[in-house]
Amino acid sequence: MAGTPVDLVISDMAPNLSGIDTVDQARSVHLAELALEFASDVLQPSGDFVVKVFQGSGLADLQRTVAARFAKTYVRKPKASRDRSREVFIVAKQRLGDGAH
């Protein structure tokens, strides 16, 4: 990327599932936090960010953190996702300036 800011960062990362919901949830939030830090480094002002995360503990805090850095945020569950799946996507539009985080 050679230091060129980007318009969009999409993260579809998911942890290797252990089968222990609380562990998998915490790992999912951690990956989303890493993706947000990457986005904060490479997104141009007004850039957008989409990240997959599992519903559960830590999601509300992550949503607040993302909302503080972007003008608009939404949580969406894709129609293609199975009903029992806990995966959702945080969609964040219009990154705020560097002073926002």
C-alpha positions in Angstrom: 0.0 0.0 0.0 3.1 2.2 0.3 1.5 4.6 2.8 -1.5 5.4 0.5 -4.7 5.7 2.5 -7.5 3.3 1.5 -11.3 3.9 1.2 -12.5 0.6 2.8 -11.3 -2.1 5.2 -13.2 -5.3 5.4 -12.4 -8.0 8.0 -14.1 -11.4 7.7 -11.6 -13.0 10.2 -12.9 -15.6 12.7 -10.9 -17.5 15.3 -10.3 -21.2 15.1 -13.4 -22.4 17.0 -12.7 -24.2 20.3 -16.4 -25.1 20.9 -16.3 -23.0 24.1 -18.6 -20.1 23.4 -17.0 -17.6 25.8 -13.5 -18.4 24.5 -14.6 -18.1 20.9 -16.4 -14.9 21.6 -13.4 -13.3 23.3 -11.1 -14.3 20.5 -13.6 -12.9 17.9 -13.7 -9.5 19.7 -9.9 -9.5 19.9 -9.6 -10.1 16.1 -12.1 -7.3 15.5 -10.1 -5.0 17.7 -7.0 -5.8 15.7 -8.8 -5.1 12.5 -10.1 -1.8 13.9 -6.5 -0.7 14.8 -5.4 -1.6 11.3 -8.3 0.4 9.8 -7.4 3.3 12.0 -3.9 3.3 10.6 -4.7 2.9 6.9 -8.2 4.4 6.3 -8.4 7.8 4.8 -10.7 10.3 6.6 -14.3 9.4 5.6 -13.2 5.8 4.8 -15.5 2.9 5.8 -14.9 -0.3 7.9 -16.7 -3.6 8.1 -15.8 -6.3 10.6 -17.3 -9.7 11.5 -17.7 -10.5 15.2 -19.6 -13.0 17.3 -22.5 -11.8 19.4 -22.0 -11.9 23.1 -19.8 -10.4 25.8 -17.6 -7.6 24.6 -19.7 -6.7 21.5 -21.3 -3.6 23.1 -17.9 -2.3 24.1 -16.5 -2.9 20.7 -19.6 -1.1 19.1 -18.9 1.9 21.3 -15.3 2.0 20.4 -16.1 1.8 16.7 -18.9 4.4 17.0 -16.4 6.9 18.6 -14.2 6.6 15.4 -16.9 6.8 12.7 -19.8 9.0 11.9 -22.3 6.1 11.5 -22.3 2.5 12.7 -24.7 -0.4 12.2 -24.8 -4.0 13.3 -26.1 -6.3 10.6 -26.7 -10.0 10.4 -26.5 -11.2 6.8 -29.5 -13.0 5.4 -27.1 -15.8 4.2 -26.0 -16.4 7.8 -27.6 -19.4 9.5 -30.3 -18.5 12.1 -28.3 -20.2 14.9 -25.0 -18.5 13.9 -23.9 -15.7 16.3 -21.9 -13.9 13.7 -22.8 -10.3 12.9 -21.0 -7.5 11.1 -20.3 -4.0 12.4 -20.6 -1.6 9.5 -18.9 1.7 10.1 -19.2 4.7 7.7 -17.2 7.8 7.4 -14.1 7.6 9.6 -13.6 10.6 11.7 -10.4 12.6 11.8 -7.3 11.4 13.7 -8.4 13.3 16.9 -11.3 10.9 17.2 -9.4 8.0 18.8 
